[in-house]
């Protein structure tokens, strides 16, 4: 099977660098699936779940925005933040979700409300990705 190099980088670290069969990223206007031999592309990313396809299975990474470049046979994701499913402490993510909900309810300005909404979205994504590691991940039929 054909592969493509995937590098996921944050300001703090190189999170992921492997040959993969494909990746699904949360683009600003919807999900983008990138497979080997994809045309060159530059896209902004929104907070969401990034799915890495390798060995007929999916692995999950929570990202909170950034950019993606596809050039040659390499995908480079420059993420604001990124965490693998196994790195996420689900209890802390659930607590952050509750705090964000409380901040939303007590927001006194539009700026406060927008910050609380962004925090709520990030927490929800982290919880979703963290729960994936605990469930039986379905394999992809190729």
N, C-alpha and C positions, 0 to 999 in steps of 0.2 A: 504494500500500500504506500502511496505517496505521502510525504510528510513536509511540514513547513516549520521553520524555527520560530518559537514564541519566546519573547523576552518580556517580562513584566517587571517594571522598575518603579520604585517610589523614591522620594527624596532621601529616605533612610537606608534603603537596601535594594538589592536585586532579589526579588521574591521568587522568580520562576525563570528558568532558561532551559528549554528542552525542545526536541523535535516532537511535533504533535501532528495528528491527522486533521485537526481543525479547531476552531475556536468560535464561540458565539459571544459577542460583546454587546453591552447596552449602549447603543448609539443615541444621540440626542433625539433622533426622530424615529427610533425603533431599533429592534435587535438586528445586528449584522452578523452573518455567518461568513467566516473567512476559511477557505480551503486552499490546499496547495495550488500554485500557479494562478493565484488571484491577481487581478489587475492592480496597479499601484493605487493607493487610497490614503487619504488623510482625513480623520474624522474626530470630532470631539465626542467624549463619552459622558454619560450621566451616571449617577449613583445607581448601582444595580449588581446583578449577579453575572459574573463572567464564567462561562462554561468551557472547560478545556477537554477536548476529545482525544483520548489516547487509548490504544489497545481495545477499541470498541466500547470503552467506558467513559463516563463523564466525571470530571473533578471540578469542584466549585470554589470560586474565589469571590469574596465581597470587595467591590471597589466603590470609591466615593468620587467618581468623576475623573477627568483627565483627557488624554488624547491617545489616538492610535495611528500608527503609520504602517502601511503594508508596502514594502519595496523589495523587489526581487523575490526571494523565497524566505523573507523574514517579516514577522509581525512584531512590532515594538509597541508596547502599551506603557505609556507614562501616566501612572495613576497618582491621584492626590493621596489616597491611602489604599492599601490592599491587604487582605488577610485571607489565608487559606481556611477552609472550613474547619480543619482540625486545630487551628490556632485560636478560634473564637471561643471564649468562655460564655456559654449560653446564659448563665445566671446573671453575669454582668451586663450582657446585651439586653436581657429582659428588664433589669433595673434601669438601664439607660432609657429604655422605651417608656417606662412609667414616669421617670423624671421629665422626659420630653412632653408627655401628655399633660403633666401638671404645669409645665412652663407654657404650653399652648393655652390652657384654661386661664392662666393668670397674666397673659401677655397684655401689656398696656399700650403698645404701639405696633404698627405694621412691621417694623424691623424686628421687634421681639417675636412676633408671630411667625415671620419668615424663618428666623433662626430656629425656633422650636419645631417648625414643620420639617426643616432640613434635618435636624437631629432625629426627629421621629422616623423619617424615611431611612436614614442610615441605620438606625437601630433595628427597624423592621427587616431590612436587607440582611444585616448581620445575623439576626435570629433565624431567618429562612435558610441562609447558607449553613449556619451551625447545625440546624436540625437535619440537613442533608447527610452529614457525616454519621448521624445516629440511625438513619433509616437505611434500608437496603436500597442502594442506588441501582436503578435499572440499567442494564447494558443496552447499548445501541446496536441494532441489527445492521450489519454492513454487507 
